[in-house]
Amino acid sequence: MTSTPETPPLAEAATPSAPEMSPAACAQQLKQLFPALFGGVAKPLKLRIQADIQERAPGVFTKPVLSAFLRRYTASHAYLVAITKAAQRFDLDGAPAGELSDEHRKVAQDELTRRRANTEARRTAEEASRALEDQQRHNRAHLLHDFERTTLTEANFCALKGVSAEELPGLLERARQEAQERPPQLDPREQRQRRPGGAPRRR
């Protein structure tokens, strides 16, 4: 797992009476209790903020629930962007609580850069996969078209097209299914006779 800029350290102990809650419920509770810090745009958190939360709201959060929320919060895109732009960290009342180091800003920027690169790589791979599938669908359509019109024996047809006799039926069946799934297309002559608005041209 890639480290994120200074996830606030864990508190030394959890309050035994604190109830379990989901991360979403934890986030909502923090917004209600400390709106100056958690109620608006993400702000860089004061170091050891978890200990401050437990001190100001004893018995409200368990250590595991609060730790899970803070890990997710400090790894979010919005928080990383806030780290790269801010000069200060903030306490539970939204007041400045220590300068933000250049090192932590660099860690945040490096993580954002890594995520952007991963997103671009994934998008490129998806586009390449779609292009390959389109080409394969095009090839299957031509294979079906030629098969339905050929006078060759199946063995000679397979040899001509470079496919095996075993895979031919599956390719043809898939091409037939894809042909049925394609929306109906107008005859080219009818397309030329239609106006841009879609109404047929008068003769």
N, C-alpha and C positions, 0 to 999 in steps of 0.2 A: 504494500500500500504506500502510495506517495505521501510524504509528510506535508502538512499544511502549516501555515505560519503560526507557530506557537499556540497550539490548542491549550486553553487554560488548564493548569494543573488541577488534579483531583483534590477534593477536600480530604482531610485525614480520616474522617469518620462520617457515616451517615446516621441520620436520626432514625432509630428503630421504628418509631410510630409513623413515619412517612408512608403514604399509600403508593401502590404501584399505579402508573398511568402510562398512556401511550406517548410517543414523541410529540404527536399533534396536540394532545391535551397538555403536555408539558409546555409547549410553545405558547399555547393560549393562556396558560396560567402565568407564565413569565410576562407576557404582554400586559396582563391585568395588574400584576404586582409592580412591574418596573417598566411602564410605558415609555419613559424617557430613553431607555436603552433598547428595548425590544419591540417597541410599538410602531416604529416607522422604518425609515431606510436603515439598512445594516450599518452598524458602526463597529470599529475595532474594539474588542473587549479588553478591559483592564486585566492585567495578569492576576491570576489566582481569583478570578471572578466567581468560581464555583464556591469557594470558601465564603465569599461575601454573601452569596445567595443563601447558603445554608444558615449563615448568621442572622440575616435579615428576615428569612422565612423559615424558621425552624419547624421541622415536622411536615413540611409541605412536599418536599421532593426526596426520593431515595437517591443514594449515590449512583447506582447504575442508571436510573432513568435520566438524571441530570447529566451524567457523563455522556450517555448516548446522544442526548439532544445537542450538547455542546460540540461533540465531534462532528455531527451532521451540520450544525449551524456554521462552524468555522471552516468547513470544507465546501460550503455552498458558493456558487458563482458570485452572488451578490456580495458575500462577505469578502471573498478574495479581491474583488474589484475595489471594495472599500479600503482594504489594506493597502492597495497600490496607490491610492489617492490621498489617504489621510496622513496627517502629521502627528496626531495624538490618539491615544487610547481613551476609553470612556468608562466611567463607573456606572453603578446601578441608577444613579440620578441623572445620567447623561452629561456629567461634568468631566472635563479633561482629567485624565488620571495617568499621566506618564507619556513620554514621547515614544513614537513608533520608530523602531530602528530601521536603518537602510537594509539590514540583512533580512528582516522579516518582510519588507516590501519586495525584495528581490525573490524570496522564496515564493511569495504570492504570484508575482509576475511570471516566474518560471512555470508554475503550475498552470496558470491560465494559458500560457503559450503551448504547453504540452497538450492541454485539452483541445485547444484550437487545432493543433496538428492532427490529433486523433480524429476529430470531427471531419476534417478535410480528407484524411485518408479513408475514413469510413464512407464518406460521400463519393469519393472517387471510385472505391471498390463497388459500391452499389450501382453507380452509373455504368461501370464496365460490365457488371453482371447483367444489367438490363439490356445493354447493347448486345451482349453475347446471346441472351435469350431471344432477342428480336431477330438476330441473324439466324439462329437455329430454327425459329418458327418460320421464317422466310424460306429457309432451305427445305423444311418439311412440306410447306405448301407447294413448292416447285416439284418436289419428289412425287407428291400425290397427283399433281397436274400431269406430269409426264407418265406416271404409271397408268393412269386412266386412259391414256391415248396411245400407249406404246403397242407395237405389234411384236415385240421381242418376247421370248420366253422369260419366265421369272428369273431363271438362273442368269441369262444373258443381261437382263435388266439390272440385276444386282451387281454384276461384274462391271457394267457400264457406269453405274452410279457410285461404285465403291462402298457398297453396304453389304452386309452378310444376309443370307436368306433367313437367318434366325431373327435379326433385328428389324427386317423390313415390315412385317405385319404390325409391330408395335409402333413404328414410325408413321405408317399409313393411318392407323387408328387414331393416333394423337393428332395428326394433321386434319382428319375428318372432324374431330371434336373441336379443334381450334377454328375450323372453317364455320362450324355452326355457331360458335361464340362470337364471331366477328359481326359487327352491325351491318345490315344490308347496305350495299353501295349502289348509287345510281349508275345507269348506263352512261358512258362518256358523252354520247350524243345528247342525252337528256340533260346532263350537267351543263353542256355548252348552251343549251336552249333556255336555261334558267337565268333570270336576272339576279344581280347581287342580293336583292331583297328576298329572293326565294320564289317569286312568282314566275310562272312559265311565260316565255316570250310569245307575244301574239304573232300569228302568221298571216 
